[in-house]
Amino acid sequence: MKRWDVVVVGEIYADHVFSGFQRWPAPGEEVHAEHYLRELGGGAVNTACALARLQHRVRLIGLIGETDRAWFETRLHGFALSADGLRADPLGTGVTVSVSTAQDRSFYTYLGANRRLAEVLDEPSVQAELIAARHVHFAMPLPAELAKRLFPLLRKAGCTTSLDVGFSPDWLGDRANAWTCRAVDYFFPNQAEAQRLSGGDSAEAFRDWIVSMAMPHGVIKLGAAGAAAVVNGRLLHVAPPRIEAMDTTGAGDAFDAGFIDGVLNGESTEDCLRRACICGALCTTRAGALEGLPDSLSLRSIYEQTYGT
């Protein structure tokens, strides 16, 4: 039996979330937010907290500043998640300012200690933690050479894997990362990221790219239109539940957690997509990325209401 259900590794930030804007400001213009929140952030934190709330055994690995450790420990404890996998680094915790309307969001980011994350993943002690999991999720633009060292190690240990690189234009445009896309079990781009890879903005264009890459799975997040997956060259689409969105920060990370939850439970790809869409949608109903994350009971209830039993 593996020690962890999931190890989530990736970039970690202190988020400053401004939400509730009615429109984007013109250059030099000021607009006012309806809500402000200082919160733990980054795809790794969001996905790890979501999986922990769904009652999985989760290990979070990343880098922060030592002065922020007490804050991280206290906040993660609320999700029954330990901060023991977070290492202190003199560069300090990364910072992201998130600005969102009900339809979209933009980010302003200082990388901080995240610059050294790839170095840490080459350490034997960290790799030992990775192979102690049933599933390893990378919430980061994983360097190609590092991926070629890690994925064979993880596969040999019986770990399934997933990857969400976030909006990383350089990574998405680098052909050296094609091997990584084929090696990972589940790849989670959103529509804008998929367009950069496939050259088209439709789910069909993404399917054609997946087939051309000979990838085992591909999942595309379509926002309010739900999500789609490519299975053996076939496109499978799932609509999301109907909700009133307040803040889209972290919705894609919650989506990842819902899909991984289905994978860990041995569900079909369609069911994984449904769980993912529910988690992503519910995340948007509260300010910030963490407060709207569903527990297992909420997920099951919305699932039955939206898709039936």
C-alpha positions as CSV (number, residue, x, y, z in Angstrom):
1,M,0.0,0.0,0.0
2,K,1.4,3.4,-1.0
3,R,1.9,6.0,1.7
4,W,0.0,8.7,-0.3
5,D,-2.9,8.7,-2.7
6,V,-1.5,11.7,-4.4
7,V,1.7,13.8,-4.3
8,V,1.1,17.3,-5.7
9,V,4.2,19.2,-6.7
10,G,4.4,22.6,-8.2
11,E,4.7,26.4,-7.8
12,I,3.4,27.9,-4.6
13,Y,2.3,31.5,-4.1
14,A,0.8,34.0,-1.7
15,D,-2.2,35.2,-3.6
16,H,-3.7,38.6,-3.4
17,V,-7.2,38.2,-5.0
18,F,-9.2,41.2,-6.3
19,S,-12.6,40.1,-7.6
20,G,-16.0,41.4,-8.5
21,F,-14.9,43.8,-11.2
22,Q,-17.7,44.7,-13.6
23,R,-15.3,45.4,-16.4
24,W,-11.6,45.7,-17.2
25,P,-10.0,49.2,-16.8
26,A,-8.7,51.1,-19.7
27,P,-5.0,52.1,-19.5
28,G,-4.6,54.7,-16.8
29,E,-8.1,54.1,-15.5
30,E,-9.0,52.9,-12.0
31,V,-11.8,50.4,-11.2
32,H,-12.9,49.1,-7.8
33,A,-13.1,45.5,-6.7
34,E,-16.0,44.3,-4.7
35,H,-13.9,41.7,-2.8
36,Y,-10.3,41.3,-1.7
37,L,-8.7,38.2,-0.2
38,R,-5.2,37.2,0.8
39,E,-4.8,33.5,0.4
40,L,-2.5,30.6,-0.3
41,G,-2.2,30.2,-4.0
42,G,-0.7,28.4,-7.0
43,G,-2.0,25.4,-8.8
44,A,-0.2,23.0,-6.5
45,V,-1.8,24.3,-3.3
46,N,-5.3,24.6,-5.0
47,T,-5.3,21.1,-6.3
48,A,-3.8,19.6,-3.2
49,C,-6.4,21.2,-0.9
50,A,-9.2,20.1,-3.2
51,L,-8.0,16.5,-3.2
52,A,-7.6,16.6,0.6
53,R,-11.1,17.9,1.0
54,L,-12.2,14.9,-1.1
55,Q,-10.7,12.7,1.6
56,H,-7.5,11.6,-0.2
57,R,-4.1,11.2,1.5
58,V,-2.2,14.1,-0.1
59,R,1.4,15.3,0.1
60,L,2.2,18.8,-1.1
61,I,5.7,19.5,-2.2
62,G,7.1,23.0,-3.0
63,L,9.1,26.0,-1.9
64,I,8.2,28.9,0.3
65,G,9.8,31.6,2.4
66,E,10.5,30.6,6.1
67,T,8.6,33.7,7.4
68,D,5.4,32.4,5.8
69,R,5.6,28.9,7.2
70,A,3.3,29.5,10.2
71,W,0.6,31.0,7.9
72,F,0.9,28.0,5.5
73,E,0.8,25.5,8.3
74,T,-2.4,27.1,9.8
75,R,-4.2,27.4,6.5
76,L,-3.4,24.0,5.2
77,H,-4.4,22.4,8.5
78,G,-7.9,23.5,7.8
79,F,-7.9,21.1,4.9
80,A,-6.3,18.3,6.9
81,L,-3.2,18.9,4.9
82,S,0.4,19.0,6.3
83,A,3.0,21.6,5.3
84,D,5.8,19.2,6.0
85,G,6.6,18.8,2.3
86,L,7.2,22.6,1.9
87,R,10.8,23.6,2.0
88,A,12.1,27.0,3.0
89,D,14.1,29.0,0.5
90,P,15.9,32.3,0.9
91,L,14.3,33.7,-2.3
92,G,11.0,33.8,-0.4
93,T,7.5,32.8,-1.2
94,G,6.3,33.6,-4.7
95,V,3.5,36.3,-5.0
96,T,0.6,36.5,-7.4
97,V,-2.0,39.2,-7.8
98,S,-5.2,37.8,-9.3
99,V,-7.7,40.2,-10.9
100,S,-11.0,38.7,-12.1
101,T,-14.5,39.3,-13.4
102,A,-17.2,36.6,-13.5
103,Q,-16.0,35.7,-17.0
104,D,-12.2,35.8,-16.9
105,R,-9.1,36.5,-14.9
106,S,-5.5,37.9,-15.2
107,F,-2.4,37.4,-13.0
108,Y,0.6,39.4,-12.1
109,T,3.4,37.2,-10.6
110,Y,6.7,37.2,-8.8
111,L,8.3,33.7,-9.0
112,G,10.4,33.9,-5.8
113,A,11.5,30.5,-4.6
114,N,9.6,28.7,-7.4
115,R,12.7,29.4,-9.6
116,R,14.5,26.6,-7.8
117,L,11.7,24.0,-7.9
118,A,13.2,22.0,-10.7
119,E,16.5,21.6,-8.8
120,V,14.7,20.3,-5.8
121,L,12.9,17.6,-7.8
122,D,16.2,16.1,-8.7
123,E,17.0,15.4,-5.1
124,P,16.8,11.7,-4.1
125,S,14.8,12.4,-0.9
126,V,12.1,14.2,-2.9
127,Q,12.0,11.5,-5.6
128,A,11.5,9.0,-2.8
129,E,8.4,10.9,-1.8
130,L,7.1,11.0,-5.3
131,I,7.3,7.2,-5.8
132,A,5.5,6.7,-2.5
133,A,2.2,7.9,-4.1
134,R,-0.4,6.2,-6.3
135,H,-0.6,9.3,-8.4
136,V,1.7,12.3,-8.9
137,H,0.4,15.6,-10.2
138,F,2.7,18.3,-11.5
139,A,1.3,21.8,-11.4
140,M,4.2,23.5,-13.1
141,P,5.9,23.8,-16.5
142,L,8.1,20.7,-16.1
143,P,11.5,21.0,-17.8
144,A,12.0,18.5,-20.6
145,E,15.2,17.0,-19.3
146,L,13.8,16.7,-15.8
147,A,10.7,15.0,-17.1
148,K,12.8,12.4,-18.9
149,R,14.5,11.5,-15.6
150,L,11.3,11.5,-13.5
151,F,8.6,9.8,-15.6
152,P,10.4,6.4,-16.2
153,L,11.1,6.4,-12.4
154,L,7.4,7.0,-11.6
155,R,6.2,4.5,-14.1
156,K,8.5,1.8,-12.7
157,A,7.1,2.6,-9.2
158,G,3.5,2.1,-10.5
159,C,2.5,5.8,-10.3
160,T,0.0,7.3,-12.6
161,T,0.8,11.0,-13.5
162,S,-0.9,14.2,-14.6
163,L,0.4,17.6,-15.7
164,D,-1.0,21.1,-15.7
165,V,1.6,23.6,-16.9
166,G,-0.7,26.7,-16.5
167,F,-0.3,29.6,-18.9
168,S,3.3,29.0,-19.8
169,P,3.7,30.1,-23.5
170,D,7.4,29.3,-23.7
171,W,6.8,25.7,-22.5
172,L,3.8,25.2,-24.7
173,G,5.7,26.5,-27.8
174,D,8.8,24.4,-27.2
175,R,8.9,21.2,-29.2
176,A,11.3,19.7,-26.7
177,N,8.2,19.2,-24.4
178,A,6.5,16.9,-26.9
179,W,8.0,13.9,-25.2
180,T,6.6,15.0,-21.8
181,C,3.1,15.4,-23.3
182,R,3.3,11.8,-24.6
183,A,4.8,10.4,-21.4
184,V,2.3,11.8,-18.9
185,D,-1.0,9.9,-18.3
186,Y,-3.3,12.9,-18.2
187,F,-2.6,16.3,-19.6
188,F,-4.9,19.2,-18.6
189,P,-4.6,22.3,-20.8
190,N,-7.4,24.9,-20.9
191,Q,-8.8,26.2,-24.2
192,A,-6.2,29.0,-24.7
193,E,-3.3,26.6,-23.9
194,A,-4.7,24.0,-26.2
195,Q,-5.0,26.5,-29.0
196,R,-1.3,27.3,-28.7
197,L,-0.5,23.6,-29.0
198,S,-2.9,22.6,-31.7
199,G,-3.3,25.9,-33.7
200,G,-7.1,25.8,-33.4
201,D,-9.5,26.9,-30.7
202,S,-11.9,24.0,-30.9
203,A,-12.1,20.7,-29.0
204,E,-11.8,19.0,-32.4
205,A,-8.5,20.7,-33.2
206,F,-7.3,19.5,-29.8
207,R,-8.4,16.0,-30.6
208,D,-6.5,16.1,-33.9
209,W,-3.4,17.3,-32.1
210,I,-3.7,14.5,-29.5
211,V,-4.0,11.9,-32.2
212,S,-1.0,13.3,-34.1
213,M,1.1,13.2,-30.9
214,A,0.1,9.6,-30.2
215,M,-0.9,10.6,-26.6
216,P,-2.8,8.2,-24.4
217,H,-5.2,10.8,-23.0
218,G,-5.9,14.5,-23.4
219,V,-8.3,16.6,-21.4
220,I,-9.3,20.2,-22.5
221,K,-11.0,22.6,-20.1
222,L,-13.7,24.6,-21.9
223,G,-14.8,27.0,-19.1
224,A,-18.5,27.6,-19.2
225,A,-18.9,25.0,-22.0
226,G,-17.6,22.2,-19.7
227,A,-14.7,19.9,-20.8
228,A,-13.8,17.3,-23.3
229,A,-11.4,14.3,-23.3
230,V,-9.8,12.4,-26.1
231,V,-10.1,8.6,-25.7
232,N,-8.7,6.4,-28.5
233,G,-9.1,9.2,-31.0
234,R,-12.8,9.8,-29.9
235,L,-13.9,13.1,-28.4
236,L,-16.0,12.9,-25.3
237,H,-17.7,16.1,-24.1
238,V,-19.3,16.8,-20.7
239,A,-21.4,19.9,-19.8
240,P,-20.9,21.6,-16.5
241,P,-23.5,22.1,-13.7
242,R,-25.3,25.4,-13.8
243,I,-24.0,27.7,-11.1
244,E,-23.6,31.5,-10.6
245,A,-19.9,32.2,-10.8
246,M,-18.4,34.8,-8.5
247,D,-14.6,34.4,-9.0
248,T,-12.9,32.1,-11.5
249,T,-9.6,32.0,-9.6
250,G,-8.4,28.4,-9.2
251,A,-11.2,26.8,-11.1
252,G,-8.9,24.9,-13.4
253,D,-6.9,23.6,-10.5
254,A,-10.1,22.3,-8.8
255,F,-11.0,20.7,-12.1
256,D,-7.7,18.8,-12.1
257,A,-8.5,17.6,-8.6
258,G,-12.0,16.3,-9.6
259,F,-10.5,14.4,-12.5
260,I,-7.8,12.9,-10.4
261,D,-10.4,11.9,-7.8
262,G,-12.2,9.9,-10.5
263,V,-8.9,8.3,-11.6
264,L,-8.1,7.2,-8.0
265,N,-11.5,5.8,-7.6
266,G,-11.3,3.8,-10.9
267,E,-14.0,5.7,-12.6
268,S,-14.6,6.0,-16.4
269,T,-13.2,8.9,-18.3
270,E,-16.7,10.4,-18.6
271,D,-17.3,10.2,-14.9
272,C,-13.8,11.7,-14.3
273,L,-14.8,14.6,-16.5
274,R,-18.1,15.1,-14.7
275,R,-16.4,15.2,-11.3
276,A,-13.8,17.6,-12.7
277,C,-16.5,20.0,-14.1
278,I,-18.4,20.0,-10.7
279,C,-15.2,20.8,-8.7
280,G,-14.2,23.5,-11.2
281,A,-17.7,25.0,-11.2
282,L,-18.2,25.0,-7.4
283,C,-14.7,26.6,-6.9
284,T,-16.1,29.7,-8.7
285,T,-18.9,30.3,-6.2
286,R,-16.7,31.8,-3.6
287,A,-13.9,34.4,-3.6
288,G,-10.4,32.9,-4.0
289,A,-9.5,29.4,-5.0
290,L,-10.0,27.5,-1.7
291,E,-13.3,28.4,0.0
292,G,-15.5,27.0,-2.8
293,L,-13.8,23.6,-3.0
294,P,-16.4,20.8,-2.4
295,D,-16.2,18.0,0.0
296,S,-17.2,14.4,-1.0
297,L,-20.8,14.9,0.1
298,S,-21.2,18.1,-1.9
299,L,-19.6,16.5,-5.0
300,R,-22.0,13.6,-4.8
301,S,-25.0,15.8,-4.3
302,I,-24.3,18.0,-7.3
303,Y,-23.4,15.0,-9.4
304,E,-26.8,13.4,-8.8
305,Q,-28.6,16.7,-9.4
306,T,-26.7,17.4,-12.7
307,Y,-26.1,14.0,-14.2
308,G,-28.3,11.6,-12.3
309,T,-27.2,8.5,-10.4
